[in-house]
């Protein structure tokens, strides 16, 4: 076990080093020399002593917090640079100062290349040199950790940007007769990316196809699955596969691509025939939709089936043919839009969302979408805000 060293001057004074010192040295004379030099230095820190790497590994695995290891390269159970590697394996955030003999300067430099922060020659150890080396090692390790965290953050941001681009493509339209207004707000309270996705495609016969979906859970795997489903949906549309057959195909792809069996996806797929008189809707566990017509705004729940992936191969999804009066817009969205809390135990819900929609129903489509999202966000702000991603699509035929 590691032995707590009592060093004159370090116990009475306040600790000024943001790390515990761990001396790994099997020679008791060298350990005594270290304590004497430490007592003469300006370092004030908690100090522990191990006589083998095995003891040191046990201490490091149990220790929580910053630590600076003063490491002899000649120990009973390990020799050379493998000692540095084993210390880093036990505690990757440990700062390491290697202790070498007078003729081992090259070994010290090699140890730094292996991951140590500095090295000291035992025969030339003095209080000032020890203090400088320890403080430099701790600070350098902190800078290294910060640099690694910054690089990892940049990589995550770049990956999220690529995934979001895949989730939210540019609609593939062949004419200007159909209006698409969309908004996507990522839920970033916990810095997580979810699997909300949408797409709009107009085929050569003038028919407009649209989809909006939501993969359960949050994270890169769910977002990647959302991208996969969106691309699969676009491919199905362009190959002529629509309606319930389309959802069966998407479920089969999802079952093969998802990271865990409990992952599922909800979606609504819509077809707007070129005659502009109706919309065909197929719904798999997804929320209902809003219809913005000349007579006002209403909530509509088309008949639907279970979410994709709940029980692969057993689902049934009816297709509903819904008449559209001229000038009617169809608004579809993911559940993040209305699941925010507006009270201690009260969510906005479908009725609350409809109430907000009615307040802004006279606005043009783009302004309506922006106002609806902003109002839902503001309603939830006093109670923690919206933690889930929000995707909204406003779909309508324009004037001829």
DANORMO-V246906 format. One record per backbone hydrogen bond with DSSP energy under -1.0 kcal/mol. CO is the residue of the C=O (numbers start at 1). NH is the residue of the N-H. Records with the same first field share a line. If there is no record, write none. Layout:
CO=NH + NH
This chain:
3=49
7=10
17=19
20=68
21=48
22=70
23=50
24=72
27=31
28=32
29=33
30=34
31=35
32=36
33=37
34=38
35=39
36=40
44=16 + 17
46=21
47=5
48=23
49=3
50=25
52=56
53=57
54=58
55=59
56=60
57=61
58=62
59=63
66=20
67=95
68=22
69=97
70=24
71=99
73=80
78=75
80=83
81=85
82=86
83=87
84=88
85=89
86=90
87=91
91=94
95=69
96=117 + 118
97=71
98=120
99=73
100=122
101=104
104=108
105=109
106=110
107=111
108=112
109=113
110=114
111=116
112=115
118=98
120=100
121=124
122=125
126=130
127=131
128=132
129=133
130=134
131=135
132=136
133=137
134=138
135=139
136=140
137=141
138=142
139=143
140=144
141=145
142=146
143=147
144=148
145=149
146=150
147=151
148=152
149=153
150=154
151=155
152=156
153=157
154=158
155=159
156=160
157=161
158=162
159=163
160=164
161=165
162=166
163=167
164=168
167=198
171=173
172=202
177=398
179=396
181=394
183=392
185=390
193=219
197=213
199=211
200=172
201=209
203=206
207=203
208=272
209=201
210=270
211=199
212=268
213=197
214=266
219=223
220=224
221=225
222=226
223=227
224=228
225=229
226=230
227=231
228=232
229=233
230=234
231=235
232=236
233=237
234=238
235=239
236=241
237=240
243=247
244=248
245=249
246=250
247=251
248=252
249=253
250=254
251=255
252=256
253=257
254=258
260=263
264=216
265=308
266=214
267=284
268=212
269=282
270=210
271=280
272=208
273=276
277=324
279=322
280=271
281=320
282=269
283=305
284=267
289=300
290=331
291=298
292=329
293=296
296=293
298=291
300=289
305=285
307=310
308=265
311=314
320=281
322=279
325=328
329=292
330=395
331=290
332=393
334=337
335=338 + 339
338=349
340=348
346=342 + 343
348=352
349=353
350=354
351=355
352=356
353=357
354=358
355=359
360=363
364=368
365=369
366=370
367=371
368=372
369=373
370=374
371=375
372=376
373=377
374=378
375=379
376=380
377=381
380=383 + 385
381=384
390=185
391=334
392=183
393=332
394=181
395=330
396=179
